[in-house]
Amino acid sequence: MNSHGFNKGINLGGWFSQCNYSEDRLNNFILEEDFAKIASWGFDHVRLPVDYNIIQDKDGNMLEEGLTRIDNAVTFCERYGLKMVLDLHKTPGFSFDPKEKELGFFASEKYQELFYTIWECLSARYGVKNMMMFDLLNEITEPEFLPAWIDISAECVRRIRKNAPETPILLGSYHNNSVHAVKDLPAPFDRKVLYSFHCYEPHRYTHQGAYWEAGRRDISERIRFADSGTTSEMFEELFSTAIEKAADEGAELYCGEYGVIDVVPPEDALLWFKTINAVFEKHGIGRCLWSYKEMDFGLADQRMDNVRNELLKYV
């Protein structure tokens, strides 16, 4: 499994990212009791997505209030024996979601310097934590961004290493961190940089009825697992080039997001998790389920009550 101990995780999506940023949301969406529950379910880590505006203002000043919120999450992790992947989900000038209208990052030295400033701060603050892994940026979208991203990520790692020489760092590729695109990444900056990918395949099954894609929640033609084309052989082929790339470079693989939308019946979702988990286990790939609650994928949601105990064996 993952040599850094990040084997079985769950995302805290919608807390400090993809939200309305209200005080109620930031204070109450995830509580200490949720960390206790996550640990009791057998997870060894959480991934904490954070949007830049929680921790940095438009002039590049770091916001202590937002950083203190992360501090509290780190404290809860440590209290319940959990590790943390700290994920910058959105940075000035870039978001994986085009509706955010964050543009220009890959061509703007100003935006890139704001990005470096964030990670210099986070690495100085959390680099001493042996329970931490850094996820540089969520889901690069277009292939044409890759050359710039390679240079930007290398510079970012260089700066992080001044503060956090031992902290594992995740590096993802284009097409929203597609596993197909791992092969086009450069050799890792050092032995503690891991290749990262996200997996929601087959997309037509895991995202059926997704309102943010179709513009409406259409579930009139629901796809069942038996008709989805999901097999262990499919995942073996899907992951094959990334597994080969990681082996060639002496690197590890980590899946930072995977899951099934709540349109899918829980019993069907369980079959998908059993199938992908077998391939993760076979190849020693650490992973992090999307997501803990709500966000259209929530494991903690009431609808999952009847299958959750069984499902926890396969995440």
Stockholm file with secondary structure:
# STOCKHOLM 1.0

chainA/1-315         MNSHGFNKGINLGGWFSQCNYSEDRLNNFILEEDFAKIASWGFDHVRLPVDYNIIQDKDGNMLEEGLTRIDNAVTFCERYGLKMVLDLHKTPGFSFDPKEKELGFFASEKYQELFYTIWECLSARYGVKNMMMFDLLNEITEPEFLPAWIDISAECVRRIRKNAPETPILLGSYHNNSVHAVKDLPAPFDRKVLYSFHCYEPHRYTHQGAYWEAGRRDISERIRFADSGTTSEMFEELFSTAIEKAADEGAELYCGEYGVIDVVPPEDALLWFKTINAVFEKHGIGRCLWSYKEMDFGLADQRMDNVRNELLKYV
#=GR chainA/1-315 SS CCTTSCCEEEECTTSBSSSCCCHHHHHHSSCHHHHHHHHHTTCCEEEEEEEHHHHBCTTSCBCHHHHHHHHHHHHHHHHTTCEEEEEEEEETTEESSGGGCCCCGGGCHHHHHHHHHHHHHHHHHHTTCTTEEEECCSCCCCGGGHHHHHHHHHHHHHHHHHHCTTCCEEECCHHHHBGGGGGGSCCCSSTTEEEEEEECCSHHHHTTTCHHHHSSCCCTTCCCGGGTTCCHHHHHHHHHHHHHHHHHHTCCEEEEEECCCTTSCHHHHHHHHHHHHHHHHHHTCEEEESCSSSTTTCSSSGGGTTTHHHHGGGC
#=GC SS_cons         CCTTSCCEEEECTTSBSSSCCCHHHHHHSSCHHHHHHHHHTTCCEEEEEEEHHHHBCTTSCBCHHHHHHHHHHHHHHHHTTCEEEEEEEEETTEESSGGGCCCCGGGCHHHHHHHHHHHHHHHHHHTTCTTEEEECCSCCCCGGGHHHHHHHHHHHHHHHHHHCTTCCEEECCHHHHBGGGGGGSCCCSSTTEEEEEEECCSHHHHTTTCHHHHSSCCCTTCCCGGGTTCCHHHHHHHHHHHHHHHHHHTCCEEEEEECCCTTSCHHHHHHHHHHHHHHHHHHTCEEEESCSSSTTTCSSSGGGTTTHHHHGGGC
//
